[in-house]
Amino acid sequence: MLGLGADRLWADMNRLLALLFHQGVLDEQFVQLQQLQDESSPNFVCEVVTIYFHESEKLLKNLRGLLMEREFSDYKKMGIHLNQFMGSSSSIGAKRVRNVCVAFRAASEQNNRAGCLRALELLEHEYCYLKNKLHELFHIEQQRLLAAGVRYPMQN
Amino acid sequence: MEGNVVVSRRSIDGFGVSPYDPEEAHVLAVDDSLVDRKVIEQLLKISSCKVTAVDSGRRALQFLGLDEEKSSSVSFDGLKVDLIITDYCMPGMTGYELLKKIKESSTFREIPVVIMSSENVLARIDRCLEEGAEDFIVKPVKLSDVKRLKEYMMREVGFGSENNGVIHKRKLQESRDLNSSEPSVTSSTSPSQLSESPSRSPISSPSVPSSIPTPLDSPIRRLKMTNTG
């Protein structure tokens, strides 16, 4: 029964990953990160993604703060935040988030405040979705390791 | 951004890696993004490289002992740098400016420098190559990119000739006391002048034309080919 649990969780994980790739939420760079995970760095993907979440939330807060200013005009500063967000998103394979950043940056370069606000809403939405799905993924992985560990106690 | 310097190594044989280890190359990675530093660090570790990751060009120069205002108080002679990989867009000193400073240094100009950038701008790539960059990688960096980098380092190790290569520098490192020191460059406000820390013995080597051929699968080579096509 426990063995089946681990296998089912493995299938769940792969199904979720396949969905995220299909939706374009993640791209092959995420696979690259998975390939960098090994016995000496068993939590690598989770660690990088956690750093990414931390940074992203700061950036989103900064972006919203800028756009909410009554006399907002610092599009250049917004561009800097966006470049950072784009870069880190691209580095972990967060394709849809990155693409929204590109559109956001275009609006910013045109000094289009309304366009920027719309892009920010979309960005927050995409980021939220990504975060939830990745948390789900890590959760399934954790469960799977636990289940596999119980099944093969002598291997530890 | 965190201002820490992370030195990490991946020990192959389990006994730890000695400071002088011809098998493992030591790479200095420079990027202001913490996410990217983490990724490049792991890419290099997986590829059996020692990594020192810093968050700015300034800190990179400090690490090398090239910073005008602050020379490194710790001797890093045991951790010779075989390759420098740097992001292009960084606040303060850009990767391009860092590249220039390194190439202007008699001690470090022979270290291959690779530039990373999220933007695939031809003018930018050309500028970096003209300044002496070994290669230009468009982000996100992948394992295949890092594998190619190893060729630059391995090739240098393989030559063992008088005129260039890591082995040459390491041999000189050991027989430092036999070399005569170069006269120290006096510091001035001009960015092209660098005062070299007296604790480092400058490596006296004849000036080397950088005529290392680009590897076949380098995007730079592909770019050059398409440019003429």
Interface residues (C-beta under 8 A of the other chain):
Chain A: Q29 Q32 L33 Q35 L36 D38 S40 S41 F44 E47 V48 I51 Y52 E55 N83 Q84 M86 G87 S88 S90 S91 I92 G93
Chain B: R10 S33 L34 V35 D36 K38 V39 Q42 L43 K45 I46 C89 S118 K139 P140 V141 K142 L143
